[in-house]
Amino acid sequence: MTPKQKLTALKTILFKEILRFVRIWVQTLIPPAITMTLYFVIFGNLIGSQIGDMDGFKYIEYIIPGLIMMSVITNSYSNVVSTFFSAKMFGHVQEMLISPVPNHVILLGYIGGGMARGLMVGLIVTLVSLFFSKLHIAHPFITIAIVMMTSMLFSIAGLVNAIYARDFDDITIIPTFVLTPMTYLGGVFYSINMLSEFWQSVSLVNPVLYMVNGFRYGILGVSDISPWVSFSLLVIFIVTFYSFAYYLLKKGVGIRN
C-alpha cells in the first residue's frame, strides 16, 4: 500500500471508532460525567471539608487530577476492549487481517479510537470539575503529555485483553479485578506519604500511581513521584505493550484460531 492509502485506511478505522461511541453518547459520555460529579460532591465537598488541606491544596483540588485520570484510564481501556472484541467475534478484524492494510495501521486505528474517547471523557470531567473548584494548570506540557500517553497505554492494554478474550465475561475480568483496584489504590484520593513505610513501598509497585502523580504534578505542581520517572515508565510500558499487541495481531492469536 502507498502512504496515502495507509493514511486513508487509518482515518477510516479511526473515524469509525469515534463515530461508534459518539452515536451512543448517552451510554459512553454522560455516565462518566455523572459518576465523577458524585465523586466531587461526596468526596470533594462533603468528606473533603472534614479532611482539610493536602500538600497545601484543598482536598477537592487535590483529588481532581486523580479523578480526571481515573476517567481517562477507564474509558480508554473499556472502549478498545469492547469494540475490538466485538469486531473479532463478528469477523471484522479477520477481514482486515487478510486485506492489504498493515497491522500497524489496524492497531493505531483502534488505539486512536480509545484515546479519543478517553480524552473526550477526561475533558468533560475537567469541565464538570470547574463547577466545584478553580483549576490552574501549573505545567501544561507535562499535563497534556501524561494524559495522552496514559490514554494510549490503556487503549493498547484494552486491545490485548480483547485479543485474549474468548467471551464477553473475559472482557470484564481485568477491569473489575485488576484495573479498578489499581486505580483506587493509585493515589487518586490520598498521598502515599500518609501511609506507613511498608505500604508506601507496596504502592510503588502500582504503575497507576506514577500516572496519577505525574498528571497531578502537571496540574498542581505537587507530586509524590518525580514526573520524569512517570514519563520514563510510561514510555517503557507503551513500547512494551504496543510491541506485544503487534506480535499478537501478526500471529493471529485469539483471532485466527
Residue pairs with C-beta under 8 A, 6 or more apart in sequence:
1 9
1 100
1 101
1 102
5 100
6 101
6 102
6 105
9 101
9 105
9 109
10 105
10 108
10 109
10 112
12 109
13 96
13 105
13 106
13 109
13 110
13 112
13 113
14 108
14 109
14 112
14 113
14 116
16 109
16 113
17 79
17 83
17 109
17 110
17 112
17 113
17 114
17 116
18 113
18 116
18 117
20 83
20 113
21 28
21 29
21 79
21 113
21 116
21 117
22 28
22 29
28 75
28 79
28 117
28 121
29 117
29 120
29 121
29 124
32 71
32 74
32 75
32 121
32 124
32 125
33 121
33 124
33 125
33 128
35 71
36 67
36 71
36 125
36 128
36 129
37 128
39 63
39 67
40 60
40 64
40 67
40 128
40 129
40 131
40 132
41 132
43 59
43 60
43 63
43 189
44 59
44 60
44 63
44 64
44 132
44 133
45 60
45 132
47 59
48 58
48 59
48 60
48 63
49 59
51 59
52 59
53 59
54 62
54 190
54 191
55 62
55 191
55 220
55 222
56 222
57 220
57 222
58 133
60 132
60 133
61 133
61 134
61 220
62 191
62 216
62 220
63 188
63 189
64 129
64 132
64 133
64 135
64 219
65 212
65 215
65 216
65 218
65 219
65 220
66 186
66 187
66 188
66 189
66 212
66 215
66 216
67 125
67 129
67 188
68 122
68 125
68 126
68 129
68 147
68 215
69 122
69 147
69 150
69 188
69 211
69 212
69 215
70 183
70 188
70 212
71 118
71 121
71 122
71 125
72 118
72 119
72 121
72 122
72 147
72 150
72 151
72 154
73 118
73 150
73 151
73 154
73 179
73 183
73 208
73 211
74 175
74 179
74 183
75 117
75 118
75 121
75 122
76 114
76 115
76 117
76 118
76 119
76 150
76 151
76 152
76 154
76 155
76 158
77 114
77 118
77 154
77 155
77 157
77 158
77 161
77 175
77 179
78 158
78 175
79 113
79 114
79 117
79 118
79 155
79 158
80 110
80 111
80 113
80 114
80 155
80 156
80 158
80 159
80 162
81 158
81 159
81 161
81 162
81 165
81 171
81 174
81 175
82 162
82 171
83 110
83 113
83 162
84 93
84 110
84 158
84 159
84 162
84 163
85 162
85 165
85 168
85 171
87 93
88 94
88 162
88 163
88 254
88 255
93 106
93 255
94 255
94 256
96 106
97 103
97 106
97 249
97 252
97 255
97 256
103 246
103 249
103 250
104 246
106 249
107 156
107 159
107 242
107 245
107 246
107 249
110 155
110 159
111 152
111 155
111 156
111 159
112 155
113 155
114 151
114 154
114 155
114 158
114 159
115 148
115 151
115 152
115 155
118 151
118 154
118 155
119 147
119 148
119 151
122 147
122 151
126 135
129 135
135 219
136 219
137 143
137 218
137 219
138 217
138 218
138 219
138 220
138 221
139 217
139 218
139 219
139 221
139 227
140 218
141 218
142 214
142 217
142 218
142 227
143 215
143 218
143 219
144 218
145 218
145 231
146 211
146 214
146 215
146 218
146 227
146 230
146 231
146 234
147 215
147 218
149 231
149 234
149 235
149 238
150 211
150 215
150 234
152 238
153 211
153 234
153 237
153 238
153 241
156 238
156 241
156 242
156 245
157 241
159 245
160 241
160 244
160 245
160 248
161 170
161 171
161 174
162 171
163 245
163 248
163 249
163 253
163 254
163 255
164 170
164 248
164 253
164 254
165 171
165 254
166 254
182 206
182 207
182 208
183 208
185 203
185 206
185 208
185 209
186 206
186 208
186 209
186 211
186 212
187 203
187 208
187 209
187 212
187 213
187 216
187 224
188 212
191 224
192 199
192 200
192 203
192 204
192 209
192 224
193 200
193 224
195 203
203 209
207 233
207 237
209 224
209 225
210 225
210 229
210 230
210 233
210 234
211 230
211 234
213 223
213 224
213 225
213 227
213 230
214 223
214 225
214 227
214 230
214 231
214 234
216 222
216 223
217 223
217 225
217 227
217 230
218 227
223 230
248 254
249 255
